[in-house]
Amino acid sequence: MKFLKYISCLYPALLIFSCSGSILPFEDANIINCTGTITYVSDIQDQATYYIHSDITYQGTDHLYPTNLPEAYKIDKMRVVFSGKLIECPPDPPCYAQQIKLSAMKAINGN
């Protein structure tokens, strides 16, 4: 009897996932996973500016500006693997790098 209860619970879930074509509820082209190098650029109004020089070009640039880079990763030339969502730049003023909101980041050993 328990077996039939499990089957009756699993059947709707199986039906939903088989019809969707994917286990993920949606796909977002603005979410990226990549490797890159943290780059220190300059001090702007007494603030250090860091970019990620991505190993892959996204939307015409390989320079990404992380809006939420953790302090522990603000090290020039640190190699990292990261995930995040690309943020659309407003038309005015122009963006000099593609903005990204990081969701995960890890330093790559050996660099």
N, C-alpha and C positions, 0 to 999 in steps of 0.2 A: 504493500500500500504506500509506503514512503517513497518508493521509486516513482510511482505515478504522480505524487505531489511534486517531486523534483522536476519531472518532465513537464508538468503543467506550468511550473514557474519559469523554466528555461525556454519554453517554446516562444513566448512573446518577445523575449530578448533576442533570441536567435533570428526571429522574423524581422525585427527592426534592423539589426546589424547587417543581415544579408541583403536587405533592400537598399540600405544606404550606400553600399559599396565601400564603406570605410568604417573603421571603429571610431575615428575622430568625428565629432559632430560637424566640423567645418574645416576648411583649409583657408589659410590666410597667407597670401603671397608676400605680405610685409613682415613676416616673421622669418628671421634668418638664423642659421647656425654656422659658425665659421671660426677660423683661426686668424690671428693678426698680431700686431706689435703695438704696444702702448707707446705713444710719441708725445713728448713734452714740446709744446710750441713756444709759448711766451707768457709773460705776465701781462694781463690786461686789467687795469685798475686794481693793482695789487692782488690779483687772483691768478693762480697758475691755470693754464689751459692745456688739457690733454686730449688727444685724439687717438683713435684706433686706426692704424693703417692695416686695412683688411687684406687678406691674401686673395680675395675675389672681389671683382668690381660689382657694385650694386647701383642701379639707376645712374650709370655713367661716372661713378666716383668710387675710389677705394679708400677715401678718408671718411671715417664715421665719427661723429661727435656724440659721445655718450652723455645723456642728460643726468644720469644717476651713477656715475663711476664711483665705486667705494674707495675710501682713502687708502686701503691696503694695496690697491692696484695702481696707485699714482706713482709709478716708477718708470722712468724713461727706458725704453728698449726692452721692456718685459714682454715675453711671448705669452699669449693667452688664447684660450678657446672660449667662445662666448655665444650666447643666444640673446635675442632681443627683437623688439618690434620697431621697424622703421617708422619715423614720424614725418609726416608731410611738412615740408618747409613752407612758411608763408611767403607770398610773392614779394612783399616789401617789409623790411629790408631783405636783400637776397642772402641765402645761406651759403657759407663757404665750404660746408661739409654736410653730408647727410646725417641728420639727427637720428639717434637710436635710443630707445629706452631698454636698458639691459634687464633681462630676467634671470640670467645665470652667467657666471664667469669663473674660470679657473686658470691659474698659472700653469704653463707648460714647463715641466722640469727640464733642466739641462741648459737653460738660456739665461 
